[in-house]
Amino acid sequence: MARQVTCKGKSYRRPSLEEVAHFDFDFDKRLMSHVELSWLEPGKVRQITIVGERRSAKVDCLRQVVEIYEDNDGPNSCVNISPNNTIFDEVKHFVNSIRMKTITRILVLLAPETFVFLRV
């Protein structure tokens, strides 16, 4: 769980809705996260970069590909994953958790006007 969260958003085209947002999460001395969201940026980009002491990984959520980097010269290997409809799978899991009354993970819902953590 994050010890500190800093958020900043701006409205550019619609005064009542932040279309660009930045989030910083501090977890502990060795773990932090930065998230950038923009509904105005041309092109559709859904990407996660994870940087560790020995390796890095890039997750392309649109192509559903995970690339592992041993250095910065390019991907050295790819992780085989089964393509799926992530949003559908998350909602399905959420609904099943309610029906079965189980708590297994945190579901994060992101929309232009919402940022909600739900424990399901």
C-alpha positions as CSV (number, residue, x, y, z in Angstrom):
1,M,0.0,0.0,0.0
2,A,1.3,3.5,-0.9
3,R,2.5,5.6,2.1
4,Q,2.0,8.8,0.2
5,V,0.1,9.7,-3.0
6,T,0.5,13.0,-4.8
7,C,-1.9,13.9,-7.6
8,K,-2.2,16.8,-10.0
9,G,-4.7,17.3,-12.8
10,K,-5.6,20.1,-15.3
11,S,-8.5,20.9,-17.5
12,Y,-7.7,22.2,-20.9
13,R,-10.7,21.8,-23.1
14,R,-13.6,21.1,-20.7
15,P,-13.5,23.3,-17.6
16,S,-15.3,20.7,-15.4
17,L,-13.1,17.7,-16.2
18,E,-9.4,17.2,-15.8
19,E,-8.1,15.7,-19.0
20,V,-4.5,15.4,-18.0
21,A,-3.3,14.0,-14.6
22,H,0.0,12.9,-13.0
23,F,0.2,10.6,-9.9
24,D,3.2,9.8,-7.8
25,F,3.1,6.9,-5.4
26,D,5.7,6.4,-2.6
27,F,5.6,2.9,-1.2
28,D,8.9,2.6,0.8
29,K,12.6,3.5,0.5
30,R,13.1,1.4,-2.7
31,L,9.8,1.5,-4.4
32,M,7.9,4.3,-6.1
33,S,5.6,4.8,-9.1
34,H,4.7,7.6,-11.5
35,V,1.5,7.5,-13.6
36,E,0.7,9.9,-16.4
37,L,-2.9,10.0,-17.9
38,S,-4.0,12.1,-20.8
39,W,-7.2,12.0,-22.7
40,L,-5.9,14.6,-25.1
41,E,-2.7,13.0,-26.3
42,P,-2.9,11.8,-29.9
43,G,-2.8,8.1,-30.4
44,K,-3.7,5.4,-27.9
45,V,-0.9,4.4,-25.5
46,R,-1.3,2.0,-22.6
47,Q,2.2,1.1,-21.4
48,I,3.8,0.2,-18.1
49,T,7.6,0.4,-17.5
50,I,9.1,-1.4,-14.5
51,V,12.7,-0.7,-13.6
52,G,14.6,-3.0,-11.2
53,E,18.2,-3.4,-10.0
54,R,19.1,-5.9,-12.7
55,R,16.4,-5.8,-15.4
56,S,13.6,-3.7,-16.7
57,A,10.3,-4.7,-18.3
58,K,8.0,-2.9,-20.7
59,V,4.3,-3.9,-20.8
60,D,2.4,-2.9,-23.9
61,C,-1.2,-3.3,-22.8
62,L,-2.6,-2.7,-26.3
63,R,-0.4,-5.3,-28.1
64,Q,-0.5,-7.4,-24.9
65,V,3.3,-8.0,-25.0
66,V,5.8,-8.0,-22.1
67,E,9.4,-7.3,-23.1
68,I,12.4,-7.9,-20.7
69,Y,15.5,-5.7,-21.0
70,E,18.9,-6.8,-19.6
71,D,20.3,-3.4,-20.6
72,N,19.0,-0.4,-22.6
73,D,20.0,-1.7,-26.1
74,G,16.6,-3.3,-26.8
75,P,14.5,-6.1,-25.6
76,N,16.4,-9.3,-24.8
77,S,13.4,-11.6,-24.4
78,C,9.6,-11.5,-24.4
79,V,7.2,-13.1,-21.9
80,N,4.5,-15.3,-23.4
81,I,1.1,-14.2,-22.2
82,S,-2.4,-15.1,-23.3
83,P,-4.1,-12.1,-24.9
84,N,-7.4,-11.2,-23.2
85,N,-9.9,-8.4,-22.8
86,T,-8.4,-7.0,-19.5
87,I,-11.3,-4.7,-18.7
88,F,-13.8,-7.5,-19.3
89,D,-11.7,-9.9,-17.1
90,E,-11.5,-7.4,-14.3
91,V,-15.2,-6.6,-14.3
92,K,-16.0,-10.4,-14.5
93,H,-13.7,-11.0,-11.5
94,F,-15.3,-8.1,-9.6
95,V,-18.8,-9.4,-10.2
96,N,-17.8,-13.0,-9.3
97,S,-16.1,-11.8,-6.1
98,I,-19.3,-10.1,-5.0
99,R,-21.4,-13.2,-5.8
100,M,-18.9,-15.5,-4.0
101,K,-18.2,-13.0,-1.2
102,T,-14.4,-13.4,-1.6
103,I,-11.7,-10.8,-1.3
104,T,-8.8,-11.5,-3.5
105,R,-7.3,-8.3,-4.9
106,I,-7.7,-4.6,-5.4
107,L,-9.5,-3.4,-8.6
108,V,-8.6,0.0,-9.8
109,L,-11.2,1.8,-11.9
110,L,-9.9,4.7,-14.0
111,A,-12.1,7.0,-16.1
112,P,-11.7,10.6,-17.0
113,E,-13.8,11.6,-13.9
114,T,-12.9,8.8,-11.5
115,F,-10.0,7.3,-9.7
116,V,-11.3,4.6,-7.3
117,F,-9.7,1.7,-5.5
118,L,-12.1,-1.1,-4.7
119,R,-11.2,-4.1,-2.5
120,V,-12.9,-7.1,-4.1
